[in-house]
Amino acid sequence: MKKQKSRRLVVDASVVRSAGTTDHPVSKACRDTLFEILTTCHKVVITPDIVNEWKKHRSQYSTIWMASMVARKKIIKADIPPNEFLRREFTNVGISEKDLRAVIKDVHLIDAALAMDKTIISCDQALRDILTEVVTTTSHISRLMYVNPAQNVDVALKWLKEGANSDKIWFSIYRL
């Protein structure tokens, strides 16, 4: 069997927070997603901003998961500078002030994803909807993959198992 290429994934605090030990569908979906990342070839990208968010929002399960990821050397520490051009693009696309605040709050995830393998795993569907709305006028984000494990966990888990390739159009920012 051909060895899969390891993908460098950006995991939002919304997944880390939601991954618990309950049978709630979102908790289970996030827990299963983190477990799949741990047991496959993929790695997780962390920046100082991502670590700060994780520390504020981590669950007991995700704390143990993170320790396991560190032990297996599956964490990529990166110091990614803010993409000022991207921030200006978001400011100029004509979205509401509320939507702009939401994007700017999480733009560090986009910076990290664009610097690595262009994949964000997040339960923040509102952010994905905003990005979908502006993708045609914000050229950089058209290359992003945005995976919400709470929306369709079976597809997300299969996608991770099969290598998290970017050719799976159901995860792209574009709404077809």
C-alpha positions as CSV (number, residue, x, y, z in Angstrom):
1,M,0.0,0.0,0.0
2,K,1.3,3.5,-0.9
3,K,2.3,5.6,2.0
4,Q,0.2,8.7,2.3
5,K,1.7,12.2,2.4
6,S,1.4,13.9,5.7
7,R,-0.7,17.0,5.7
8,R,-0.1,20.0,7.9
9,L,-3.5,20.9,9.4
10,V,-4.7,24.0,11.2
11,V,-7.2,23.0,14.0
12,D,-9.4,25.8,15.4
13,A,-10.1,26.1,19.2
14,S,-13.7,25.4,18.4
15,V,-12.8,21.8,17.7
16,V,-10.4,21.6,20.7
17,R,-13.2,23.0,22.9
18,S,-15.9,20.7,21.6
19,A,-13.9,17.5,21.7
20,G,-15.2,15.9,24.9
21,T,-16.0,12.5,26.3
22,T,-19.8,12.8,26.0
23,D,-22.0,11.2,23.3
24,H,-23.2,14.6,22.1
25,P,-22.9,14.5,18.3
26,V,-20.6,17.6,18.1
27,S,-18.4,16.4,21.0
28,K,-18.1,12.9,19.4
29,A,-17.4,14.3,16.0
30,C,-14.6,16.6,17.2
31,R,-13.2,13.9,19.4
32,D,-13.2,11.4,16.5
33,T,-11.6,14.0,14.2
34,L,-8.8,14.7,16.7
35,F,-8.3,11.0,17.2
36,E,-8.0,10.4,13.5
37,I,-5.4,13.1,13.2
38,L,-3.5,11.5,16.0
39,T,-3.6,8.0,14.5
40,T,-2.9,8.9,10.9
41,C,0.1,10.5,9.3
42,H,-1.1,14.1,9.6
43,K,0.4,16.9,11.7
44,V,-1.1,20.0,13.3
45,V,0.3,23.5,12.9
46,I,0.4,25.7,16.0
47,T,1.3,29.4,16.2
48,P,1.4,31.5,19.3
49,D,-2.1,32.7,18.6
50,I,-3.5,29.2,18.1
51,V,-1.8,28.0,21.3
52,N,-3.3,30.9,23.3
53,E,-6.8,30.1,22.0
54,W,-6.4,26.4,22.7
55,K,-5.3,27.1,26.3
56,K,-8.4,29.2,26.9
57,H,-10.8,26.7,25.3
58,R,-9.3,23.2,25.7
59,S,-11.3,20.3,27.0
60,Q,-9.9,17.5,29.2
61,Y,-9.9,15.2,26.1
62,S,-8.1,17.7,23.9
63,T,-5.4,18.3,26.6
64,I,-4.6,14.6,26.6
65,W,-4.8,14.6,22.8
66,M,-2.3,17.5,22.6
67,A,0.1,15.7,24.9
68,S,-0.1,12.6,22.7
69,M,0.5,14.7,19.6
70,V,3.6,16.3,21.2
71,A,4.9,12.9,22.2
72,R,4.5,11.6,18.7
73,K,6.2,14.7,17.2
74,K,3.1,15.5,15.2
75,I,3.1,19.2,16.1
76,I,4.6,21.9,13.9
77,K,5.4,25.1,15.7
78,A,5.4,28.0,13.4
79,D,5.8,31.7,13.8
80,I,3.8,33.0,10.8
81,P,3.7,36.8,10.3
82,P,0.3,38.4,9.7
83,N,-0.6,38.7,6.0
84,E,-1.4,42.4,5.9
85,F,-2.5,42.2,2.2
86,L,-5.1,39.6,3.2
87,R,-6.3,41.8,6.0
88,R,-6.7,44.8,3.6
89,E,-8.6,42.5,1.2
90,F,-11.1,41.6,3.9
91,T,-11.5,45.2,4.9
92,N,-12.3,46.2,1.3
93,V,-14.7,43.4,0.3
94,G,-17.8,45.1,1.6
95,I,-18.9,42.7,4.3
96,S,-20.7,43.9,7.4
97,E,-18.7,45.2,10.4
98,K,-19.9,42.2,12.4
99,D,-18.6,39.8,9.7
100,L,-15.4,41.7,9.4
101,R,-14.8,41.4,13.2
102,A,-15.5,37.7,13.0
103,V,-13.0,37.2,10.1
104,I,-10.3,39.4,11.8
105,K,-10.7,37.5,15.1
106,D,-9.8,34.2,13.3
107,V,-7.6,35.5,10.4
108,H,-4.5,34.0,12.1
109,L,-6.0,30.6,11.2
110,I,-6.2,31.6,7.6
111,D,-2.6,32.9,7.8
112,A,-1.4,29.6,9.2
113,A,-3.4,27.5,6.7
114,L,-2.1,29.5,3.7
115,A,1.5,29.2,4.9
116,M,1.1,25.4,5.2
117,D,-1.2,23.0,3.4
118,K,-4.2,25.3,3.1
119,T,-6.5,23.4,5.4
120,I,-8.5,24.6,8.4
121,I,-10.5,22.2,10.6
122,S,-13.1,24.2,12.5
123,C,-16.7,24.0,13.8
124,D,-17.2,27.7,13.1
125,Q,-19.7,27.5,10.3
126,A,-20.4,31.2,10.5
127,L,-16.8,31.9,9.5
128,R,-17.0,29.4,6.6
129,D,-20.1,31.1,5.4
130,I,-18.5,34.5,5.4
131,L,-15.4,33.1,3.6
132,T,-17.7,31.5,1.0
133,E,-19.4,34.8,0.5
134,V,-16.2,36.7,-0.2
135,V,-14.1,34.0,-2.0
136,T,-14.6,35.5,-5.4
137,T,-13.3,38.9,-4.3
138,T,-10.6,37.7,-1.9
139,S,-8.2,35.8,-4.2
140,H,-6.0,34.2,-1.5
141,I,-8.7,32.2,0.2
142,S,-9.9,30.4,-2.9
143,R,-7.1,27.9,-2.2
144,L,-8.4,27.0,1.3
145,M,-10.0,23.8,2.4
146,Y,-12.3,24.4,5.3
147,V,-13.5,21.2,7.1
148,N,-16.3,21.3,9.7
149,P,-16.3,17.9,11.4
150,A,-19.6,18.7,13.1
151,Q,-21.4,19.0,9.7
152,N,-20.5,15.6,8.2
153,V,-18.1,13.7,10.5
154,D,-18.2,10.5,8.4
155,V,-17.0,12.3,5.3
156,A,-14.4,14.3,7.3
157,L,-13.0,11.1,8.9
158,K,-12.9,9.3,5.5
159,W,-11.2,12.3,4.0
160,L,-8.5,12.3,6.8
161,K,-8.0,8.5,6.4
162,E,-7.5,8.9,2.7
163,G,-4.8,11.5,3.0
164,A,-6.8,14.8,3.4
165,N,-6.2,15.6,-0.3
166,S,-7.4,18.9,-1.7
167,D,-9.1,17.4,-4.6
168,K,-12.2,16.7,-2.6
169,I,-14.4,19.6,-3.7
170,W,-17.0,19.2,-1.0
171,F,-14.7,20.8,1.5
172,S,-13.6,23.8,-0.6
173,I,-14.6,27.3,0.3
174,Y,-16.4,27.5,-3.0
175,R,-20.1,26.8,-2.7
176,L,-21.1,24.8,-5.8
